[in-house]
Amino acid sequence: MPFFKDLRRKKTSNKSDKSSSDSKSSKNSNGTVPTAQSSSTLDSLYGTSTPSSSIQPQSSTPNLLHRKSTNGLNSLQPRAIALSPSSKRNSVLGLSAPSINGSSTAKTPASPFAPRILSVSDNSWVHQKILLIYGQIGDPAQQALDGTVTINHHQDSFPPTTWPVNDSHFKALVHLTPGPNRLRFDCTSPKLQANNSSIPAHSSWMSINFLPLINSPPLQLVILLGKDSPGTFDAVPERVHREGNGLETAIRKYRMAAYLWQAFTGEQMYRSGFGRRCFRFEEEWQSGSLTFRDSATGQMRNEAKIHIVRSEKTVAELRDLNRAQQYDKATNNGDLFTIAKDAVQDYFKPKQGQKQYVSVLLLDAHWDARVKTITGHAALGGDAGEIQLAIFGSQALQSYPTSIEEVVPALSDCTRTNTDYVANDSNESGSNWEAANIGIGAHLHEVGHLFGCPHQESGIMFRDYVRLNRTFLCREPYSTRTRSQGLRLCLPKDECAWHPLDTLRFRHHPCFRLPADLPLNIDDGVQVWAVDNGKVLVTAPTGIAFVEIFAEGDDICHAWIECSNNEGGTSAGFSRQVMLAESDLKARLPEEKRNKRIKLVIHSAGQGYHTVDDFGQLKSKNSIVKLPNGQPGFRGSKLGASKQEGSHPELVILESAFLQTKLLVSIKVFHGFAIDGMEFFYEDSTSQLFGKRGGKPGGSEFMFDTRRGEILLGFYLRAGLWIDGLEILTSLGRRSGIYGNPKGGSG
């Protein structure tokens, strides 16, 4: 019997030991995913484990810990991790393998010269395939080093890429695959001691989660050709011999340029406080081109689709001097935009309301050395009905990078432009890297117009794209444009940027929406009217995004009011009602302009806008109307420009507004493709006419459900030079539908 008691005690003791061991192991894990006991080495290059479904999108940039940096930017404070002493999962390089789900964060670098990423935090969520990053090695204030940083991608999904380190600063482009990406950054420098083992001496790790977005309209990429085009572009003989100048090369270069646009814009939106939002591309499964190795290996990847569209025009017709935008004697220098629009419209065949955003590369653009003009080229962008279009020529295409590995060489290439074969566009493309700047940057400028951006006082929508190279490099080469050596160190403050008003437009654009953004009201309109105390009330069902302020004589906006309420870059609701006072508006203008007339352009979060041509007139006593019962009424902001023949001012005060015995039962709208007038009918068989009875015979009548107490709430109007369309809104939420032209003017 004592023997069995001792045996039972031993079993209990073993169970307790096992429980204690499990508890200790649990404390060393992330607490959400149990550690697998498998000895598989399938992913052992980076020592990763299977991604967990418990990854939370909230574990992103707002949780970033910061410390002061020598260049004024906030940098990431490395966080230590607890590694399980019993873990046997090590990479082939001998480095411990933190969990990929981010709960066990990046290991504190053993070396002070291990790369530190400053532009993005560990375990962030992004929505673009190519991510632009910026970082440092060591302490630049103590010791400025040159060298290289090599990026090893997740599970060897992309070949390692090497990026220069200049004065201890580096910038790089990181290729991401959907889901978690565990990245390793290795630094080497002639001034740093290297070890003889397989373990990198100066390395750091980072996890980035890539979530592709498919619920927003894409930016379509199109190469437009003449119907008889051979599909070649201008290039010097050495380039033609080395890489070719055919259609396949053009596709690879255009695709790489588009991903540079996306990387640049995504980083700019993040710096502006709007989160990791950017436009997306339509992608397809195809032979990869973002790394030159894919061409050799035949690797297939999901990359941006380039649509090849042929115009009905011949190459000779496209290159007609009268259509050349830069030819001062051209008689039809806007024709190429119309030709491109017609070709794209016929190719995509968008349905009504199905807006397409299309960037077009005119491959048949050609430098005519005889007349010193680029033919077949135009730099234009804007609204073309259901097509939002940007077009640009291929005159600088030879200088574009073809893959990620070529970005730094292309933007550092000081080879002089040979104008026997290619153009020196705007006399600002005297070398290959400057030609790439102008071509990629000026085309992005037109894409800005496509997204609704006007010209600005600075940034891409000015001409700051001549500095676009600084976004991707830390050291600038010699510039033929300035005839001086470039910047020795290009920090973020020296880079080109989108203007704040551009990022505000993008923040509310449908192409830039994030999954966390709240759905918007279908009414994108803005209402403005004067109220007491000389103030003006602005309302918008989707919320008011921002207000542009123009002093008399200003063509470009220099002052604005941001009305968005952002929390972490997501939609946390917008101010649907804003009160504007003249004193506040004038305080935002330069002192010499404060006595001038003020014009406002008010933008809603739904992409609608309303222009107030004279704020002073709107809030003046002329906007106050005395009602028959003695109460004051306030005029709203004028809509339309009174350009229709026979227009004259008219005032009607609805009797139901001040007489309790009057019951409005219906409204008859007289219209054709514009609004001619309205007639208001009352229960006592009387009526009031506003405007005239014209257009459709008998008009269109809308009846109120008076038994349920339904009354007139207001109107939705579309107006331009005149009132194009009108919709009746009721207190029960009913809408009549738009009478007149539902697509005319703006809402």
Phi, psi and omega in degrees: 000314177301329179299317180293327177296317179296321179297318180296321178297321180295319178298316179298318180297319179296319179297319179296319179298318180297318179297319179296320179295319179296320180297317180296318178297322180297321180294331180274351179265184182275357175084358181240327183238120178296144181287127179285147180263013181291149177254018181298144178241027182300319183248032191282355179301319178248005177067030184272160174246172182299130181301141181268146177284358182270008179298130183254128180294346179289341181282074188224201189303329180298341182268013186289134173270138185237160169216164182288142180243162184291337183258014177090351179270156173277137181240161184284128173277115182300141181247135181283156178234155177262120180260137180292125180294339182270356182292138179242010181269102179238150178284165179293344178272358176088006180267142177296150186249099175295158180295142184282346185277001169091345179293326173262100193280182188301139180293139177300125183302135178290333182251139176292349180260010173292139183302136174247123180269122184260339190269346181211144182269160178298139177069023176288160175252130178230169186229026179225145185292323181249116184253129176273128179234160178221139181201186182222160167237139180062206178245106183302332181287333182268317183209110180271117185246149168252152180174212179219153171241128178253129180258120175259120189275166185300124176053031180058029182289344181215142181300149176301142178238147184243136185230143183288146171252124180237121181050042176072011177245147177213154173230148184206160173250129183249126176274130183242149172250152182304136181100198180288141177233114177265116187245144175240133181247119180249133180249136173227147179204144177301336182268358180252141180287133177253153177262170183261005181266177178281353180276120178300137184285329185229088186226153174217161183239153175206145175249130176232131179258125182251117177246101178295144180256135179232005185255020176228152182295139181274161167273114181276139180251123185233136166255121182259130181237153169291157185295339178245021185289139174283352178077038177240162178228164183297133176200152177286157184305321180299320179294316181300319180291321186281315186230354180083165176224034180268187186296320181296319176295319178299319180298314182296318181292317180295319178298316180295320177299319180295320178291331173293319175305313185294316180297316179297312183293319178299318179292321179296320178295321178295317179295333179278357177088018183253017177079183182273065181250145179196169174287159178241170177246155167286129183244159176215157179282116188204173175297128184293150178223357183286344169232141183294340182290336180296326180296324181283325185265346183074024181296132177266141179215162174269104184227168185304133180276133175254114180279129178261115185239133177255133179278164173282350181271151175280168177299319179299320179292321179293328183267012177301129182302329180291348177256356182284120185298326184270001179270117188293343179260008182295140180258343181225054187284002174254003185295325184297328177295316179294319179298315180294319180299314181297319181293317180292320179298318180291330182284311184274333180048060182292143176277167181299128181085353180264082186289136177247138179250113192229127173253126186245132171257120180275096188292334184274010173300142187211135177280114178266098184296337181293316181254005178055048182219145174272114178267158180068019182232141169209141177252096184218152177201150178159198185272130176227054181078239179282355179248123169264117196235141170229134179232148179201150183277172183259017188298336180252008189300328181300334183272353181289150171290148179265336182212175179299322181296338183265359184297309181294312177301320182294323182271007176238002186282111183268011178304128184290147180288124179267100185285004170287337185237327185227163186274148165261084189299125178059018184056028177239013183236050185286346177223169184298317183292327178287326176295320176298319177303309183295314183295307182292317184288317181291326175294320176297325175303316179290327174296325174300317175299320178303321180274007174098009182274131173274182174292147183236174181281346178199171176091192181305322183278007166258244169221030182287356179293352173294348177250017183300330180302330183293341177294330187248353181233153174259351177224131186258135179282182179297138182250124174285337180292315181263351183055046180208162175291140180288177181299136177291323180225117180261104178267167179308326181291343181266356188278164169290158183209161164281139177295149179307325178291330176292314180293329175295320176296315180296323182306326184253007183278142181300332179287349184247013184288146176251160180302330183278353180292138180287147176296147184257152173298143181291342178274107182267009187287166178233132178246138183223131173205156180282149176227190183297163174064025175070022179256167180234132180260131179241130177227153177205129180300327180273354185100153181263123185275304180198162181235122176270137183244123179241129168277154181307129181097349180279130173261336181241140182284131177243351181218146182201166176238124176269125185250356183292147175248097185252141173229106180067021177084002180254167180285110175249018182101149180240158176290117181270355181215126181228136176258127181249134177241141183299324181297321180291320179296316181294326180296338180273352180263157173302150186302324183287350182250003187287343179263003180271163178296141183251131175248140179240143168237114187256125185250135176265162178292344179270014179078007173277164177207160178218137181254128172253107186290328181218099182296321181299320179293321182296320185267004181283176180296339179296342181273355180264129179242130179273120180285158180303334179271007177094347179283152178277146172237158184235132178286145172277174177293142182294137176246144184079169182241014178055041182265355180284141183301132179087006180292140175207153182293143181211141181236127175230125175254117184297129183295333180290349181281337183229356177245114182293341182276353181263126180241117179284123184250335180198163176228131177251125182255126178259122188202158165236252171266010173209170182269124178266323182180175177221148176233129184257122184253137182249167183295333182272018176072013174264167180209163175231132181256130175241117186089220182221163177270101181217187178071226182301127181302129179083346179069187177240124186257137176243125183259140175268145176273082186291338178294331179263008178078022182287132179228169179288127178261323180168195182227148167255126185240148168241125187218149173220252174288338175214183178277108184280317185213158183214137177232137181268132179245138183241168181292344179265008179085004179283150177231138185282344194087156186277123173271144183094222182259107184290346181250358182283153176058209177229154183275000000 
